[in-house]
Amino acid sequence: MDTFEEAYANYLKLLAKLDKTDDISEKNLLFRQLAQLLCDLEQGLKSKRTLGGGREEVAYWL
């Protein structure tokens, strides 16, 4: 998994592309990529918490 900064930079990049394109098929693809990225980040948070990590540790994991 990427660091939080890398994942967030990727999120912003995809979001900017989504905003710039008028092509519906490209918008659909970008939206799916954004949704998957957010899902992966959420899963990372959940798995870290189940391993006994507290909020302090989670902030550094992503």
C-alpha positions as CSV (number, residue, x, y, z in Angstrom):
1,M,0.0,0.0,0.0
2,D,1.1,3.5,-0.7
3,T,1.8,6.0,2.0
4,F,-1.0,8.3,2.9
5,E,0.7,11.2,1.1
6,E,1.1,9.1,-2.1
7,A,-2.5,7.8,-2.0
8,Y,-3.8,11.3,-1.4
9,A,-1.8,12.7,-4.2
10,N,-3.1,10.0,-6.5
11,Y,-6.7,10.8,-5.3
12,L,-6.2,14.5,-6.1
13,K,-4.7,13.7,-9.5
14,L,-7.7,11.4,-10.4
15,L,-10.1,14.0,-9.1
16,A,-8.6,16.7,-11.3
17,K,-8.8,14.5,-14.3
18,L,-12.4,13.7,-13.5
19,D,-13.1,17.5,-13.4
20,K,-11.3,18.2,-16.7
21,T,-12.8,15.5,-18.9
22,D,-16.1,15.7,-20.8
23,D,-15.9,12.1,-22.0
24,I,-18.5,10.1,-20.2
25,S,-16.6,6.8,-20.5
26,E,-13.5,8.4,-19.1
27,K,-15.5,9.9,-16.3
28,N,-16.9,6.5,-15.5
29,L,-13.4,4.9,-15.4
30,L,-12.0,7.7,-13.2
31,F,-14.9,7.4,-10.8
32,R,-14.4,3.7,-10.5
33,Q,-10.7,4.3,-9.8
34,L,-11.5,6.9,-7.2
35,A,-14.0,4.6,-5.5
36,Q,-11.5,1.7,-5.5
37,L,-8.8,3.9,-4.0
38,L,-11.1,5.0,-1.2
39,C,-12.1,1.4,-0.6
40,D,-8.5,0.3,-0.4
41,L,-7.7,3.1,2.1
42,E,-10.7,2.2,4.2
43,Q,-9.7,-1.5,4.2
44,G,-6.2,-0.5,5.3
45,L,-7.6,1.4,8.2
46,K,-9.9,-1.4,9.2
47,S,-7.2,-4.0,9.0
48,K,-4.8,-1.8,11.1
49,R,-7.4,-1.4,13.8
50,T,-8.1,-5.1,14.0
51,L,-4.4,-5.7,14.5
52,G,-4.6,-3.7,17.7
53,G,-3.4,-0.4,16.3
54,G,-4.9,2.7,17.9
55,R,-5.7,6.0,16.2
56,E,-2.2,7.2,16.8
57,E,-0.7,4.4,14.8
58,V,-3.3,4.6,12.0
59,A,-2.2,8.1,11.2
60,Y,1.2,6.8,10.3
61,W,0.2,3.6,8.6
62,L,-1.5,5.2,5.5
